[in-house]
Amino acid sequence: MNRRSMPQKVETAVETQRLTAHEIFDAATDNARSELKRSSRSLAVSGFAGGITLGLTGIGVASVLATLGEGGWQQLLAYCIYPVGFIAVIIGRQQLFTENTLYPVVLVLDERKHVLSTLRLWGVVFVSNVAGALVFAALVIHTLALKPEISAKLVGLGFAAAQGTFSHFFWSGVVGGWLIALVAWMVTASHWTIGQVAMIWLLTFLVGIGHFAHCIVTSCEILSAAMAHAVSAGQYLHWLAPATLGNIVGGVIIVSVLNYGQVRQE
């Protein structure tokens, strides 16, 4: 055996080992420090881009349904496409509000001095994400970008998502927030981009097929329905408030606090 190859093989073996919970935690806090240092303008531009890009999820699902119909297997196939917007946003490092229920939160749990910076980040990213979703909705409904049958399916998705009670929207948002914050934790734990894509796809597929509320990606659908006058602005806000609150609770408590707890207890 060539002795020169041995150190390289040892190094590769080390690189492919799973990270410990402490290592994932440290990587998450390093990410948070970096994001909190960014200017509000930089966060807003990135968040706006993220809001528009998440519209790819609705386009993907609507396109499959318009092409194949709405039977059982067609629904399953359509929601296999659902993760595409999340993959583009997360791998592309655009800002997503629900990802930030993990990174800055675990840092705040460790260092309380970052509370105000975290609230600034949350506010800027949330508003810019929603603004991006609104521009996406205007683009696909008020232009000829989509074929009528695809835009009709997209409006139908938004109309269906807006139906329900405050309690349903909140608890659906809790599960959705849990899954997306878990995506952020698992992406941080992954060494390779292919592993990150796989984890994003698996977990966000559950968000789609389970029809769990996500304050930004579902906004793209409901705002499209609002642009087509299928739902009112009041219905959208009635959905947005509990869905956002649920996303925060699910991401912060089920993922951030529990993962912080396991690291600090050790």
C-alpha positions in Angstrom: 0.0 0.0 0.0 1.2 3.5 -0.8 2.0 5.1 2.5 1.3 8.6 1.1 -2.4 7.7 0.7 -2.9 6.7 4.3 -3.2 10.2 5.9 -5.7 11.1 3.2 -7.9 8.1 3.9 -7.8 8.8 7.7 -8.8 12.4 7.0 -11.7 11.3 4.8 -12.9 8.9 7.5 -13.0 11.7 10.1 -14.8 14.0 7.8 -17.6 11.5 7.2 -18.3 10.9 10.9 -21.6 12.1 12.2 -21.4 15.4 14.2 -22.2 15.3 17.9 -25.0 17.4 19.3 -22.4 19.8 20.7 -20.8 20.2 17.3 -24.2 20.9 15.6 -25.0 23.4 18.4 -21.7 25.2 17.9 -22.2 25.3 14.1 -25.7 26.7 14.6 -24.5 29.4 17.0 -21.7 30.4 14.6 -24.3 30.7 11.8 -26.5 32.9 14.1 -23.6 35.2 15.0 -22.9 35.7 11.3 -26.5 36.4 10.4 -27.1 38.8 13.3 -24.1 40.9 12.1 -25.8 41.5 8.7 -27.4 44.9 8.0 -31.1 45.2 7.9 -30.9 46.1 4.2 -29.0 42.9 3.4 -31.4 40.8 5.4 -34.4 42.4 3.7 -33.1 41.8 0.2 -32.3 38.2 1.0 -35.7 37.7 2.7 -37.5 39.2 -0.2 -35.7 36.9 -2.6 -36.6 34.0 -0.3 -40.3 34.9 -0.3 -40.5 35.0 -4.1 -38.5 31.8 -4.4 -40.8 29.8 -2.1 -43.5 30.4 -4.7 -41.8 27.7 -6.7 -43.4 25.2 -4.3 -46.9 26.3 -5.2 -46.1 26.4 -8.9 -44.7 22.9 -8.8 -47.7 21.3 -7.0 -50.2 23.2 -9.2 -48.4 22.3 -12.4 -48.5 18.6 -11.6 -52.2 18.7 -10.5 -53.1 20.6 -13.7 -51.3 18.1 -15.8 -52.3 14.8 -14.2 -55.5 15.6 -12.3 -56.3 15.3 -8.6 -56.5 11.6 -7.8 -54.7 9.9 -5.0 -51.4 9.0 -6.7 -51.5 12.4 -8.5 -51.6 14.2 -5.2 -48.7 12.1 -3.9 -46.6 12.8 -7.0 -47.5 16.6 -6.8 -46.3 16.8 -3.3 -43.1 15.1 -4.2 -42.4 18.4 -6.0 -43.4 20.5 -3.0 -39.9 20.7 -1.5 -38.4 22.5 -4.6 -38.9 26.0 -3.2 -37.4 25.1 0.2 -34.4 23.5 -1.4 -33.7 26.6 -3.6 -34.0 28.9 -0.6 -32.1 26.9 1.9 -29.2 25.7 -0.3 -29.1 29.2 -1.9 -28.7 30.7 1.6 -31.7 33.1 1.2 -33.4 34.2 4.4 -36.4 32.2 5.6 -38.3 33.3 8.7 -38.9 29.8 10.1 -35.2 28.8 9.8 -34.5 31.7 12.2 -36.6 30.1 14.9 -33.5 27.9 15.3 -30.2 29.7 14.7 -30.5 32.9 16.6 -32.8 31.3 19.3 -30.2 28.8 20.4 -27.7 31.6 20.6 -30.1 33.7 22.7 -30.6 30.8 25.0 -26.9 30.8 25.6 -26.3 34.5 25.5 -29.2 36.8 26.4 -27.5 39.9 25.1 -28.6 38.9 21.5 -32.4 39.3 22.2 -32.9 42.6 20.5 -30.7 41.7 17.5 -32.8 38.5 17.1 -36.0 40.5 17.2 -34.6 42.9 14.6 -33.7 39.9 12.4 -37.1 38.3 12.9 -39.0 41.5 12.0 -37.0 42.3 8.9 -37.0 38.8 7.5 -40.7 38.2 8.2 -41.8 41.4 6.5 -39.5 40.9 3.6 -40.6 37.2 3.2 -44.3 38.2 3.1 -43.5 41.1 0.7 -41.7 38.6 -1.6 -44.7 36.2 -1.4 -47.0 39.1 -2.3 -44.9 40.0 -5.4 -44.9 36.3 -6.4 -48.7 36.2 -6.2 -49.0 39.4 -8.3 -46.6 38.0 -10.9 -48.4 34.7 -11.4 -52.0 36.0 -11.2 -51.9 39.4 -12.9 -49.6 38.4 -15.8 -49.7 35.6 -18.4 -46.8 33.8 -16.7 -48.9 30.7 -16.0 -51.3 28.8 -18.1 -54.9 29.3 -16.9 -55.3 25.8 -15.7 -52.1 26.0 -13.6 -53.1 29.4 -12.0 -56.5 27.9 -11.3 -55.0 25.0 -9.4 -52.7 27.5 -7.5 -55.7 29.6 -6.5 -57.5 26.4 -5.4 -54.5 25.5 -3.1 -54.7 29.0 -1.5 -58.5 28.8 -1.1 -58.3 25.4 0.6 -55.4 26.5 2.9 -57.4 29.6 4.1 -60.3 27.5 5.3 -60.4 26.6 9.0 -60.4 27.9 12.6 -57.8 29.9 14.6 -57.1 26.7 16.6 -56.5 24.6 13.5 -54.2 27.2 11.9 -52.2 27.5 15.1 -51.7 23.8 15.7 -51.0 23.1 12.1 -48.4 25.9 12.3 -46.8 24.3 15.3 -46.2 21.1 13.4 -45.0 23.1 10.3 -42.7 25.2 12.4 -41.3 22.1 14.2 -40.5 20.4 10.8 -38.8 23.5 9.3 -36.7 24.2 12.3 -35.8 20.5 12.3 -34.7 21.0 8.7 -32.3 23.8 9.8 -30.9 21.6 12.5 -30.4 18.6 10.2 -28.9 20.8 7.4 -26.4 22.0 10.0 -25.5 18.4 10.9 -25.0 17.4 7.2 -21.4 17.4 5.7 -22.4 17.3 2.1 -24.8 19.3 -0.1 -26.5 16.1 -1.3 -27.2 15.1 2.3 -28.7 18.6 3.0 -30.9 18.3 -0.1 -32.1 14.9 1.0 -33.0 16.1 4.5 -34.8 19.2 3.2 -36.8 17.1 0.7 -37.8 14.4 3.3 -39.0 16.8 6.0 -40.6 19.5 3.8 -42.4 16.7 1.9 -44.1 16.0 5.2 -45.1 19.6 5.5 -46.7 19.5 2.1 -48.4 16.1 2.1 -49.7 16.8 5.6 -51.0 20.3 4.6 -49.3 21.9 7.6 -49.3 25.7 7.8 -46.1 27.5 6.9 -46.4 31.3 7.3 -44.4 32.1 4.1 -44.8 29.2 1.6 -48.6 29.0 2.3 -48.7 32.8 2.0 -47.6 32.4 -1.6 -50.7 30.2 -2.2 -53.2 32.2 -0.2 -52.1 35.6 -1.6 -52.4 34.1 -5.1 -56.0 33.3 -4.2 -56.5 36.8 -2.8 -55.2 38.3 -6.0 -57.8 36.3 -7.9 -60.5 37.4 -5.4 -61.1 33.9 -4.2 -60.3 34.9 -0.6 -60.3 38.3 1.1 -57.5 40.1 2.8 -59.2 39.6 6.1 -59.2 35.8 5.6 -55.5 35.9 4.8 -54.7 37.9 8.0 -57.0 35.6 10.0 -54.8 32.7 8.8 -51.5 34.5 9.0 -51.5 35.4 12.7 -52.2 31.9 14.2 -50.0 30.2 11.5 -47.0 32.4 12.3 -47.5 32.1 16.0 -47.7 28.3 15.7 -44.6 28.3 13.5 -42.7 30.2 16.2 -43.9 27.9 19.0 -43.1 24.7 17.1 -39.7 25.9 16.0 -38.6 27.5 19.3 -39.9 25.0 21.8 -39.9 21.7 20.1 -36.5 22.1 18.3 -34.5 25.0 19.6 -35.2 24.6 23.4 -35.1 20.8 23.4 -31.8 20.6 21.4 -30.3 23.3 23.6 -31.4 21.4 26.6 -29.8 18.2 25.5 -26.5 20.0 24.9 -26.4 21.9 28.1 -27.5 18.9 30.2 -24.5 17.0 28.9 
